[in-house]
């Protein structure tokens, strides 16, 4: 079924690796499906880092996909080659709008996150997770990733 994407949509998400999450009292699997923070419980006195992810234009989305997904003819017919980490990182670079309670400020340059900000996010180990959420937000579902 076709789902129209409102280009003004944003969602607020928390990394499932956030140290503020009380995993014993949280339903992380339900959170991963719905991205609804009602499924998460936090350690008393701790506040999670909240990331605001937004949609990007269809043209930018197409450029990112074309950069990281290629089609070749191989021995078994058509083969699809995907640089999944590059795809998720670039989606995050263009989709992350804001962050609350992050230990450093995020910086945008030319409409996307700066290299310095991406390096700092990579050191936190959350680029792939947040990039996958950005892919889903922009209409690139699990079926597409497997192709």
N, C-alpha and C positions, 0 to 999 in steps of 0.2 A: 504494500500500500504506500502511496506517495504521501510524504509528510512535508508540508510547506514549512520552511524555517523562517522565523521572524529574525531579521538581521539585527534587531535591537536586543535580542534575548541575551541574558547573562544568568549564570548560576553561581552560587557560592558553594565551594567545596572545601573539604579538609582532607589532607593526606591520611590514609589509613595507618601510616607509620608515625603520625604525630605523637610525640611523647605525652601529650596531655590526655590522650584517650585511655580510658579504663577498659581494657579489652575484656576483662571478666564480666563487665556489666553492659557491654555493647554487642550489637548484632552487626558485625562488620560485613558479613555476606549480604544482608539486606541493604546496608548502606551502599555497597558496590553496585547494586542493581538500580536503586532509586536516587542515590546521592541526596537523600533526605537526612539531615543531621539528627532527626528525632530518634534514629537508630543508634546514635552514639551517646555514650556517657563519658564524662570527663572526671579526671582525678580532682578531688576537692582542692580549690585554690589555683588550679591550672587553667589556662586559657589556650585553646588551639590556634594555630595559624589558619586563617581563612583566605582562600584564593577566589577572586572573581574572574571567571572565564566567560568570554563572549564569542559570538559567532563572527565569522569573517566573510568577505565577499566571495561569491561563486568564482570569480576570476582568480582571486588569490588562492582559494582552495584548489582550483584546477592546476595552477602553477606549481603548488607544493606537491600535489599528487604526481604530476608529470616529472618532477625533479627526482622523485624517489621510487617510482614504480615504472619498470620498463618491460617491454614484451619482446621476446626473441624466439626464433625458430630453433628448436633443438632436435635431438634424435627422436623424442617422443611427441613431436609436434610443438605447438605453441607453449612457451614457458614464460611465466611471470616472475620477474625478479623484483623483490621489494627490500629496500633499506628501511626496515621498520623503525629503528631508533632515530634515523634522520627524519623520517616522516613525523613521528611523534614529537620530536624536539622542535621542528619547524612549526608544527601546529601550536605548540605551547608558546613559542616565540611570538606568534601573531595573535593568539587568543587571550593570553593573560592580560587582564586590564588593571587589576589592583590586588593588593595583599594586605591583610591586617595581622598585626602581631608577628611580623616577620623580623628576624634580627638585623635586617639591612633593608634599605629602600630599594624598590625596583625602579629601573630607569628604562625609558623608551627612547629609541632613536629611529627616526624615519618610519614611525608607525609600528615598530616591533621592539621586543625586548633587546637591550644592549647585550653584547657579548659578555661583559662583566657580570651582568645579572644572570645570564644563562649559566655561566661558570659557577656562580654561587649557588644557584638552584641545583646544579649537577652535584655539587659537593654535599647537598642535603639528601641526595638520592631520590628525588621526587619528579624528575623530568619525564621519565617514561610514564609513570602513573598519571600525572596531570595532563601530559600530551595525549594519552589514550582517552581521557575524559573529553578533552577538546575535540578529538576526532569524532567521538560519539555525538557531542553537542552539534557538530557541523554536518551531521548526517552520514558519517562514514561508520557503518555498523560492523559488528563482529563478522557477518557474512563477507563483507568487502575485504576485511583484513586477511581472511583465509585464502582469498583468490590469488 
